[in-house]
């Protein structure tokens, strides 16, 4: 059974791995010319670590644990306090996607520098046209193309119907070392703004983040030069290390800018098209749990398709039932994190995203990871 996956991020690449594991034939289409590196740090915890273990990747992730550093503030005894993070492990997003891609790419077709233009469903499958490649037919289509999912717009309707804006924009980018800047979790406060510099692996690397409060902005999502101008304008006139950070944005090759928002949908499938990760249920960067949610969703979706021998209607229904409570709690954490974002608490997750601003306890809603047998191969046409 051929399955098209739109998006080669955490969710899409993990889904490709698990679908192939279960005997399906996945194809991944990615609009970027290569696997995206990205500057952010992601937190991984709970069942997501179990998924990585089942992929035989957990030890490699542990080896790439960032060991985020900074300038700790001593407690009353003069000793540096323990720093709490939203994830049990932290890893550069690019490192995580690279590991997933390496695990999947040997047996999965990847099509880079292209994207879905249209989907036409019929009882037997889905005809997909692409921006550049020739049309092809697939049994199923999975949208794992993020907050601004084209797949979601094509199959479910305009993005405005599903996006909840949380009032914060974030820019992240790498620094060539810590540049003598204060390596702290949050730089001196500014009204409606926040900045952070985090050192990684004993100061061998550093990443910066700039955040500002704003209502919805109109801009070209593909115009990085415009993104840098927006950030520079918002932080113009600020002192301290801000001018140096703005100077570094002009050189950053991995500059990322986006809104903190959530995707809220009554259903995650429409016929033979299904959504996962941020495309279907983004919890926002302020939850600190997007990568974990994507890994778990990919595992469950692929496993349910295998258990149902490819019968997508039944599989999609169980996938949604298994994930709904888990997603709802993560989204609540994301909203609470956004509400408290500029209240002065430390920033850690996602290079300055909120970890200390959301509960440090384990989620009440969990996904019981089933042991899905790779049995679909026997029935594959």
Helices and strands as residue ranges (DSSP letters): E 2-6, H 10-21, E 25-30, E 41-44, H 47-54, H 58-63, E 89-92, H 93-104, G 105-107, E 109-112, E 116-122, E 125-130, E 136-138, E 140-143, H 150-156, G 159-161, E 163-175, E 193-200, E 205-213, H 224-235, H 242-249, E 256-263, E 269-270, E 273-275, H 278-281, G 285-287, H 290-307, H 312-339, H 349-352, G 376-379
